[in-house]
């Protein structure tokens, strides 16, 4: 099972989603957001912003896009 995936939300925004537990610092640097020093979560990255959700839900990779959009809506924005 991959630890990254993409989905398009209901407004048409494309989001890249990844699990910090496996993607870690390299992915954070690629997406230009602060590297977490503890409590890794699920990260959502798009042209409109970056967000992080704690804790990372189990089996999030198998969720339908609509449920990922709901999780994205609950995620906290990462500072620019």
C-alpha positions in Angstrom: 0.0 0.0 0.0 1.3 3.4 -1.0 1.7 6.2 1.6 0.8 8.9 -0.9 -2.2 9.6 -3.1 -4.1 12.4 -4.8 -7.7 13.4 -5.0 -9.8 16.2 -6.4 -12.2 17.9 -4.0 -15.7 19.1 -4.7 -14.4 22.6 -5.8 -12.0 21.0 -8.3 -8.8 21.5 -6.3 -6.3 18.7 -6.7 -4.7 17.6 -3.3 -1.7 15.4 -2.8 -2.0 13.5 0.5 0.8 11.6 2.4 1.5 10.0 5.7 4.4 11.7 7.5 5.3 8.5 9.3 6.7 7.1 6.1 7.4 10.1 4.0 9.0 12.2 6.7 11.5 15.1 6.3 12.2 14.7 2.6 8.6 15.1 1.6 8.2 18.0 4.0 11.1 19.8 2.3 9.7 19.1 -1.2 6.3 20.6 -0.1 8.0 23.5 1.7 6.5 23.2 5.1 8.0 22.8 8.6 9.4 19.3 9.3 7.5 17.8 12.3 9.6 17.0 15.3 6.9 14.8 16.8 3.3 13.5 16.3 3.4 12.9 12.5 0.1 13.1 10.8 -1.6 13.1 7.4 -0.6 16.0 5.2 -2.7 17.6 2.4 -0.9 19.8 -0.1 -2.4 21.8 -3.0 -2.0 25.0 -4.9 -4.4 26.7 -2.3 -2.6 25.6 0.8 -1.1 22.9 3.1 -2.8 21.2 6.0 -2.0 18.5 8.6 -4.4 16.2 10.4 -3.5 14.4 13.7 -3.5 11.5 14.2 -3.1 9.9 10.8 -6.2 7.8 10.3 -5.7 4.0 9.9 -6.2 2.8 6.3 -6.7 6.4 5.0 -5.4 5.2 1.6 -8.5 3.1 1.1 -11.0 5.9 1.9 -13.2 7.3 -0.9 -12.2 10.8 -2.1 -15.3 12.3 -0.4 -14.1 11.0 3.0 -10.6 12.3 2.3 -12.1 15.7 1.5 -13.9 15.6 4.9 -10.6 14.8 6.7 -8.9 17.7 4.7 -11.7 20.0 6.0 -10.8 19.0 9.6 -7.1 19.4 9.1 -5.2 22.4 10.5 -3.5 24.8 8.1 0.2 24.9 8.0 1.8 28.3 8.2 3.4 29.7 5.0 
